[in-house]
Amino acid sequence: MSDILIVDDERDIRELVSDILEDEGYATRKAANSEECIAAFEAAPPSLLILDIWLKDSQMDGIDILKTVKRDHPEVPVVIISGHGNVEIAVAAIKQGAYDFIEKPFNIDQLMVVIRRAMETSRLRRENTDLRRKDVGAADMVGTSPAFRTLIGQLDKVTKSNGRVMLTGAAGSGKEVAARYIHANSNRAGAPFITVNCASIEPERMEYVLFGRESSERGVEPGLLEQADGGVVFFDEVADMPLGTQSKILRVLVDQQFVRVGGTEKLKVDLRVISATNRDLESEIQQGNFRQELFHRLNVVPINVPALADRREDIPLLTEYFIAHFNTTQGLPLRALSDDAVALLQTMMWPGNVRQLKNLVERVLILGETSDPIQAKDLPREEEKIESEGRVVLSGALATLPLREAREAFEREYLLTQINRFGGNISRTASFVGMERSALHRKLKSLGVVTSNKAGTRIARVENEETTV
């Protein structure tokens, strides 16, 4: 609700300020004491609070109300007014988080300048909160492959609980999207989703970024944990969290409360914690880089997010999704995919996973000067060099082999790549490469390639090497 709450024990002052603000187009509510003020906040927090310091027949004075409001509703600006104003009261009010201080009798023009600035601050804070909740990269999960369906099944099991989840997987595989999917389908979906990028926050800043801080110069600055109250805090790349901070986060998880840096008051929070890492935390524990107690607290439900190489069947769907996304958000061409482009995308190496695919799609759409379907020749292929007349430049290792060994090495790698592409489906692989299924089986056997099922995932092995496909 976008309105202004006026709290003053003098009825004439309440009515005067209300009339002035309503003449300027603002909606107002009025309260005579702390009880009415708190009740008004419980009904709906206002966009701005105008608060008298001295309140007769009230359980709390203005400073007490200010502390309560800044603790429970830190996004609401508070303008203090008082007929007994002095420097000490002004400093005390600003220190507790007041936006500004006006002394009675006030100048109407001065009051309106402060009100307009405070309301603009309130608007920006609401917009920032909405953006944090919606965020770009929402919770869209795209795919149909067996590996993807397994992931979705695991995520769906944890959405309705408050259990802590640890997402593991290679960089760029989509761990944050998975975390947002959990949040969007949980009973906290309307509450904040706050990301803490542990790798990008400088160690010396980590604690006040997380816990907030209080100072006489800057007032109260809520931290990320305070902003996430009632919702989800997502610790991205949690292995990079400083050891000193780890022990304090462990205490927050146990007590569900903390103290701002420079403050004394304990703040209670209701948080669901989701973490993610691309590192082996048990190895980090052995090296003394991660606290074992914190690992056990965070790793209640471990879920692995598969690499893009383990879900190549999803590449066409993901590519089409990103084309539509960039068309909507940037106005880039809505281009179709040719069959040869799909084939190449499914056989490329993807060390950067889904993030790399997204960047590649954006690059192709930006550099392309047409709305025609994307062809294989439009795709950057940095891992191989092809001369203008179509000759492939051989790698040094392959170029030094005798013809028979080079042919076998090429056939082995080519067929493994196609099996990868089709998720281990031999029939689809045989159809694409133009061989009878029985002939393909004989060829794989002659090349030392065997396929089998392991825990529901197709495995291709070459001699003593094992690769999940």
N, C-alpha and C positions, 0 to 999 in steps of 0.2 A: 504493500500500500504506500503510495507516494503522498505523504502528508507531513505536517509539522506538529509536534506535541509541545504544548506550552505548560510549564509547571511553575506556578507561583501561588503563594498563600493569599495574595491580595486579588480579590475578584476583579477590581477595576483594571489592574494591570493586565490580568489574563484577557479580559474582554478587549482592552485597547489594542494589545499586540495582535490578538486574533483578528480584529476588524481591519487593522492595517494590512496584515498578510493576506486576508481574503480579498481585500480591494486590489491587491497585486496579483490575484489569481491563484493563490495557494490554498489548499485544503488544510484545516487545522482541527486539532483536538485539544482539550484543556483538562488539567488536573490540579487539585489544590494541595495535595500532600504526597508523601512517598507511596502510600498504599494505592492511591488512584494512579500514580505514575507507573508503578510496577504492573498493576492490572492492565493498563493500556498497552504496555509492552507485551504482556502475555497474550493479549487479544491479537495484536499485530504490531511488530516493531515499526516505528515511524521512520521517515527519511531523515529527520532532523529533530533534535531535542533542544528546546530553549528552557534553561533551568535556573531557578533562583537559588542562591546559596542558603539563605535563611528561610526556613519553613516552620511556621507555628503549628502546634498540634500535629506534629509529624514524627513517626518513629525514626526516620533518617533525615539528616540534613542534606544539602545539595552535594557536598563532597562525597558522602556515603553513597548517594544515588549515582553519582558520576562513576565511582569505583565499580559499582554493581553493573552499570550499563556497559562500561568498557570491558568488563570481564565477560559478560554474556553476549553482548552485541557490539563488538569492537568496530564494526563497519559504520555505526551510526555516529555522525558528528554531533558534538554537544557544545552549545554556546551558553556560557555562564553569564547571568545578570545579577547584580546586587546593588542595593542602596547603601551598603556599608563597605564598599569596595576599597581595597588598599593593595599595595604591591604584594604583600605576603599572601593574601588570598588569591590574587591573580596567578602568582608563581605556583601555589599549591594546586590550583585548578589545572593549569597547563601541564604541570608535572604528572597529574593523574590522567592526562589524555584529552583535556578539553580542547576544542578547536579554536575558540577565542573567548575573550572576556569583555563585557560591556558594563559600564557603571551607570546606575540610575542617578538622576533622571537622564535617559538616553536621548540622543538626537535621532529622529526618525530616519533621516538620510543615512546616518552612520549605521544604524541598525539594519537597514535594507541592504547596504553594501556587504555587511558581514553575512546576512542571511543568504544572499545570492551566491556568494563564494562557497558557503558551507553546503548549499544545496547542489552546487556543481560538483563539489567533492563527493557528496553522497551519490550522485548519479554515476560518476566515474567508478566509484567503488562497487556499485551494483553491476555495472557493465563488466568490470574485471572479474567479478565473481561468476557472472553468467558465462563469460568466455572460458574460465577455468573449468566450469562444469561441463560445458559442451565440448570445448577443445576441438582442435582439428583432428584428425586421426581417430575419430570416434571408435565405435566398437564393432565395425563391420568385419565379419569373418567370412572369407571367400574360399571355396574349395569343395571338392567332392571326393578326393583321393582317400584311400584307406587310412593313411597316416593322419589326414585332416579330420576324418570322421572320428578317429580314436581321440584326438585332441578335444574336439567339441564335446564328445561324451564325457570326458574327464572334467572339462570346465563346467558343464551343466550340473554335474553332481555337487559342485561346491558353491554355486551361485546363491542358493537360499540359506546357506549357513553363514556364520561369522568366523569360521575357521581361517587361520592364517595360511596363505598359499605361497610356495616358493616356485617360481617359474624359471626353468633352466633352458638353455639353448644358445646357439651361436649368435653373434652380433647380427642384427638386421633380420632375424627370423620372425619377429612379430610378437615379442613378449609383452610389450606395452599394450598392443591391440588386444591380446588375450586378457590382460588385466582389466582393460576397459570393458571387455565383454562380460567378465564376471560382475563388475560394478553395475553395468547397464541392465543386467537381468536379475539383480538382487533387490532386497527390500530397502536398500540404501540408494537406489537409482536417482532419487531426487535430491540427494545430499552431495556435498562436494567430492570430487576426485582430485586429489592433490599429488602431483608428481614431485619426488625428491630425487634429482639427478645427482647421485653421490659422487660420480666421477667428475662433474663440472664445478662443484662447489669447493672453493679453497678450504683446506682443513681448518684454518684459523677463523673462518666465517661460519663453519658448519653449525655450531651450537646456537648462535643467535638467529641463524636462518631457520633452524628447526624449532627452537623454543621461544623465539622473540626476545625482546629486551625492553628495559625501562631505564630512562635517564632523565635528568632535569632539563637537559637541552632538547632532546628529541621526543620526550613524552613516552607513551606506550606504543610499541611496534609489535603487533602480533606475529608470531612465527607460523611456519607451515603446519605444524601439528595443531595449533589453535584454529587455523583456517579449515583444517580437515575434520574438525569436531562433528560427529554424527555421520561422517562419511567414510571414505577410504583414503589412506595414505599409501602411495606406491613408491617403495624404495627401489629405484632403478640402479642397476650395477651396485648392489649393496656391498659387494666385496671391497669397494673403494671407500667405504665409510671409515673415518679415522678410529683407531682403537679406543681413544678416550671417549669419543662420542658413542661408540658401541655399548660401553658399560652404562651410559646414561639412558640410551634407548632401551636397554634391557630393563632398567628400573621403571621406565614409563610403561613397558608392556606388562610388568608385574602389578604396578600400582594404579595404572591408568590416570596418572597425574604428574605434573612437573611444575617447575618454577621458572619464570622468565629470567634471562640473564640480567643481573642487576636488580631483580625484584625479590620479594620475600613471600608473596602470596602463592599458595598452591592452587593450580588450575586443574580441574578435573576434565577429562576428555573421554569421549566414546568413539573409538577408532577401530576400523578393520584394517589390518595390515596385509598388503601383498608385496612381495619382494621379487626381484629378478636378478639373475647373474649369468654371465657367459663363462665364468671360471669355476674350477673345482673347489668348492668351499672346504671340503674335508682336507684337501691338500693345503689350502690357505691356513687352516687350523693347525696343522702339523708344523707349518713354517712360522707360526706365531703371529699371523697377520689378521686372524679373525677369531673372535671369542666363541668357544664351543657352546657355552650356555645360550648365547644369542642365536647361534645356528639352530639349536634344538627348539627354541621358541618360535623361530620364523619358518622352520621346515616342517610344519605340521602336516601339510598336504603338498608333496612335491609333484610337479607336473612338468614334463619335458615338452618344449615347443619344437617340432621337427624343422630341420633345415629345408630350404627350398629344393635341394637335390634329392630329398627323400619324398617329395610330393610333386614331381615334375608334371603329373597329369593336371595339376591345378594351374600351371603357368598360363595357358590360354585364357582361362577365366579371370585370373589376376590381371593379366595384361589388358583385357577388355574393361575390367573394373577401373584400372588406373586411367585408361583413355577417357572413359566417361567422367571420372573425377576431375581430370585436368580440363576437360571441356566445360564442366560446370563452374569450376573455381577460377580458371584463367582464360576461358574462351578459346582454348586451343582446338584444332580441328578434331572432329569426331570421326576418326579413321577406322576402317575395318582392318582385319588381319588376313593376309594371304596364307595359303597352305604352306608355302615354302618358308614364310616368316615364322609360323607356328613350329614347324619342324626344327628350324635353327634355334629358336628360343628354348625348345625343350632339350636340345643337345648341348647347349652352352654350359660353361662352368659358372657357378654362382657363389663365389666365396662371400659376397656381401648379402646373399639371400634375398628376401622379399624387398628390402630397402634398395638393394642394387637394381632389381627389376624395375621398381618404381622410378628410380633416377634415370634408368635407360629409356623408359617410355617417355618421360618428360623431355629428355634430350632429343629423341627422335621427333616428337611433335613440335618442339620449338624450332629445330633446324629444318624440318620439312616444309616445303612451300606448296603443298598440294593437299587435297582432301581425298586423294586416291588411296586404295588399300596399301597398308605397309607391306613392302616386299622384303625378302631376305637381304637384298643389296642395301636397303636403308638402315640395317642394323649394324652398329659398330662391332667388329670382331677383333679385339686387340690381341687375343691369344694366338691368332694365326695371320700370316701375311699372304695375300693373293695378288700376283702380278696382274697387270691390266689385261693380258691375253688369257687369263684364267689359269695360269700355272700356279700350283701350290708350292711354296718354298718349304722344303723339308727341314725338320729339326735336325740338329747335328747328330744326335744319337741314331735316328732312323736312317739318315743318309749314309752312315758308315756300315750298315748291315748288308749282308748278301741279299739278293732279290727274294729268295724264298723266305728267309727270316723276317725281312721287312714286310712282305706281304702278309705273313701270319700275324705279325705284331699289329699291322693296320687292321686286319680283319677282326682280331680279338678286341681291340679298342673300339672299333666301329660297332660291333655287335653288342658289346657291353653298354655302350652309349645308348643304343636303340632300346635295349632291354630296360635300361634306366628310364628312358623317355616314356615307355609304356607301362611303367609301374610293375615290371616283372611279368607282364602278360605275353607269353610266347606266341600265341595265335596272332595277336595284333602286330608283334614284332615281325613275324614271318610274312604277314600280308604287306607290311610297309617295305621290307627289304626285297620282296619279290621272290620268296622261296616257299616251297612246301614246308609245312610244319615238321614233317619227318626229316626232310633234308636239313632244316635248321638245327634240329636236335643232333644230327650226325656231325654237322659242322662245329657246333659248340663242343661236342665231345672230342673231336679231333684237335681243337684249339685248347683243350684243358679247362673249358668253362663248364661248371656245374651249377644248377639252380636248385633251390630248395626253399621250403617255408620254415620260418623261425619266428615263433610268437606272433603269427599273423602277418609278418612282414616278409616280402620276397627278398631272398639273399642270392647274390651272384658271386661265385668264387672262382678265382683263377689260381690254380695250383694251391699255394699256401696263403694267398691273399684273400681277404673277405671284405666284401663291400655291400652295405645295405642299399637296396634300391626300392 
